[in-house]
Amino acid sequence: MADDFIAVIGGANMDLTGIATARTVDADSNPGKVTLSPGGVARNIAENLAHLGSRCELIAPLGDDLWGQQLITQGSALGIGMTHCLIAAGQRTSTYLSLHDQHGELSNALNDMAIIERLTPAVLQQRLPVLQQAACWVLDANLSTAALAFLFAQAAGKPIWVDPVSVVKAQKLLPHLQQISGMTPNLQEAAVLAQQTAHEMNNPAQPDYKTDTTAGRPGQHHVHEAPALATRLHQRGISNLMITLGEQGAYLSTQGDTHEQNKDGAANAVWLPAHATHIKNVTGCGDAASAALIHANNRGMDWHSSGKLAMAAAALTATCEQTNTPLLQTLANPT
């Protein structure tokens, strides 16, 4: 390992979060609370890594505007390495607008992330020296198809962790599954990534995880499918998985070097319950879980302990009205 820092590549936003204070009425103005905070999948993961005590360098595109300047200032103050970010002249910094019901659950969201296209292979080529020194890479699927292809081509065996971001964006990862060390998809993203070949789709003995494209929506999948999806994703090359299941917790599974295999002998797997907590905002919970899993793995923690740390990080984040919380510092250096 050339160094102990983690390189995080992807999106950095300013998050506008609206949380209703009562039951909302559609197509009307509703009372609530609006907050502004730094966000973006890659930037969130970097912040959470810093809170947990991991050194990290962020590579993300920022506009030369006020919000871009704020992200640099705030990130640097948190201990995130910001010197390798791209400052794109004349461009808007990415913005994510989310609306939540009175229980903190996401109702709808919009993202303005056109600037992510500025993180081109040529820009990434200039940053290869720092990437090559990192202990591992963390990518989010906001990256363009070209940027992802470049990074996977340059990895040279470097451990790569990936956040699939969404069902649609996860599909960009399909050509690269064999190079992914770890991933934290939700159930629908896992189903898309586990899609079958044409031969398997025509074989009724095989489960069919193809996306149901009716009305442009992914097929509906259920919690009990998580083990089969994990097995399929391990077969496609992903070593470490945490399939997140919202209030039902997560399914944690790893393949390869382990003496704690499940009853099928395929992988070390366990169901992890969600922590009981008072939810204020679910935005950022998945990013906190991903960061904790990566932090723990990079520190040499066993897989089950890593998963438990991830669930604790998600629960703490859910108690915060903003996207990220410094409360994750209480989880640093767990015994």
Secondary structure, DSSP 8 states (H G I E B T S, - for coil): ---S-EEEES--EEEEEEEESS---TTS---EEEEEEEE-HHHHHHHHHHHHT--EEEE-EEESSHHHHHHHHHHHHHT-B-TT-EEETT---EEEEEEE-TTS-EEEEEEE-GGGGGS-HHHHHHTHHHHHHSSEEEEETTS-HHHHHHHHHH-TT--EEEE--SHHHHGGGGGGGGG-SEE--BHHHHHHHT---HHHHT-TTS-------GGG------GGGHHHHHHHHHHTT--EEEEE-GGG-EEEEE-SS-S---TTSS-EEEEE-------S--TTHHHHHHHHHHHHHHTT--HHHHHHHHHHHHHHHHT-SSS--GGGGGGSS--
